[in-house]
């Protein structure tokens, strides 16, 4: 069990401007979870298709779908020309397999038609904005998938915003309550150090923090290192003081 944190920051730290809070958040989470090296965890095509499969699906089920699909159809050519129902069946451990199956096939078709092979290696040389535009025109590939592939595999300076990054950023007050997840990519990018390895660590640490501490239903604020910079915590704390008075 985690210990209650000893907060060394002043209580009014949450009133700092968003950029300073973002840098402090990054620093505190780096201390808590330790910085990681930025190394691609899987091939470029694997990352792209797996991230498409991962939408609203946990990692274990996403992996199961990916390997079942390749085992059943052999390679990307086989997946692209597979019978629709059989492909949807192979990836049934993911959410929305009936939507994902045609999106994956269409994506593979577009890559093959445009590049002559099942490869997105060319993104390495492409400027960031162009690479983002190219990826997001693929069916089923939104800004979250595109930024994740570009940061994790090509080490481009972009900010993937998943549900954890988004929730914690709003609670802490790095982005406003009305900001959409799509807009949050750009806003957070402006607040953080531009180096890809820093953006990667921020993303991974926010993900871990969201899974372990700042969870959706019951955030464990009493053990959170972000307490004194967090708007949500300050509101909760103020209410409990009001009640006790
Ligand atoms: S103090 Fe609470 S709400 Fe704020 S980041 Fe930590 S766990 Fe989340």
Boltz pocket constraint, residues with backbone or C-beta under 6 A from the ligand:
constraints:
  - pocket:
      binder: B
      contacts: [[A, 168], [A, 171], [A, 172], [A, 213], [A, 214], [A, 215], [A, 219], [A, 220], [A, 221], [A, 222], [A, 224], [A, 225], [A, 226], [A, 227], [A, 230], [A, 231], [A, 232], [A, 233]]
      max_distance: 6.0
